[in-house]
Structures are given as structure tokens and as C-alpha cells.
Amino acid sequence: MRGDTEVFNITVTDSAGAPIDLTGDIFTSQIRYNRDDSSIAATFNCTVPNPTAGEVRLTLPAGTSATLTSGSAFWDLQRNDAGVITTIIAGKCTILADVTR
């Protein structure tokens, strides 16, 4: 919802479902209105609260989400493990206009 603080908790696992140790890894996550847009619509704050449990937290502050335009957009989450970049998850999202202000 535009204007809301959005928080997503993701656990990164291997093919057997075991958490991957994320110690020292850096994560980035962005929203763009079109996949190939040069401009970024928003950037999530990414933290790793429990690296040995594979936990990543993405936060989009209310002030940032308030600037988004309603409609379709795309996002992804990328992991930088000592220079090896991997997209962990990606997809399309819908930005909804807020009703209560």
C-alpha cells in the first residue's frame, strides 16, 4: 500500500531447505516501473538480522512508499557474496493507492 511501511522477512535456503549462512553478504532490493528503466522507483533497506539462519529483512519506509505511483512495477532481491551476484527472488508487484490518509 502506498504510504505504508512495508517489511518482508525472507529466509534464504539451499536446495534441501537448510538455511544458508549469509555472514558478510550484502543484499540490495529495488523497485522499477519497467524492468529496463534506468531510474529506480524505490530502494528497500536490506539487513541481515540473523546471518547463520539465512534471514534477510527488507524494509520500505512509509516516506519512500508514499512517493510511488499506483500501478504495476517490478522488484528483485540480489545477494552479493564476495562479488558473486545472485538474484534470490524477483517478480511483479502492484502498488495500491492508499485510501486512509
N, C-alpha and C positions, 0 to 999 in steps of 0.2 A: 504494500500500500504506500503510495507516495506520501511523504511526510512522516512515516513511521520509522522507528529504529528496527532494523532487521538483523537478526542474529541467527547464524546457521552453524551447527556443530557437526563436523564430519570426521569419521574415523577412517583412516587410510589403512587398508589391509592388503595382504598378499593373496594369491590365488586360492590358498587354503583357508582364508578368512582370519588369519592371525594378524594382529596389529604390526605395522611396520615402524621401526624406530626412526623417528624424524629429527633426532638430535642434530642441530646445526643446519637443518634445512630451512630455506626461505620460501614462503608462499606468497603469490600475488593473485589477485582476482579483480576482474574488470567487467563492466557492462558497456556495450556499444549498441547503438540502434541498428547497425548493419555490421556483419562480420568484418567487412573490409574497410570500415570507417577509419580514418586517420585520427579522429577525435574520440576521446574517451568520455562516455556519458557519466560514469561514476566508478570509483575505486573502493573496494572493500578494504577495511583494516583487517589484516590476517595475523593471527597469533597462534602459537603452538603451546597451549596450556599444559599438556602432558605428552611430551615427545615420545617417551617409551611406550605409551599406549596408543600412539598414532593419531592423537587428537589435534584437529585444526579448528579454529573458530574464526568465522568470517563475520564482521560487523559492518553494517552500512548505517552510519548515523542518520538521525532524522533530518538534520540540516542538509545532508547530501541527498537523501532520497526525495526531499521536497523540491529539488531542482530538476528532477527527471520529468520527461514528457510522457504522458499516458500513451500506452500502446505496446507494441511488440518490441523486444530487444533481445540481445544475446549476451551470454556471460560464460566465463570459464574460470577454473581454478588451476593454477600451474605451480608445480613444485620445482625448486632449484636445489638439487642435491650435488653440491660441489661442481657446479657448472653444467650438470646434466639436467636439461629442462624436460619435464613431463607434464602433460595435461592430465589432471586427475579426474576431472568431471567438466562437462560443458553442456550447454543447452540453450533453449529459447525460454524467455520469461515474458510475462505480461505485467506491465506497470499499470496499476489501477489508480485512478484519481481518488483522493480522499473525499469523503462526504462531510465528516465532522472536522471542523477547523477551530 
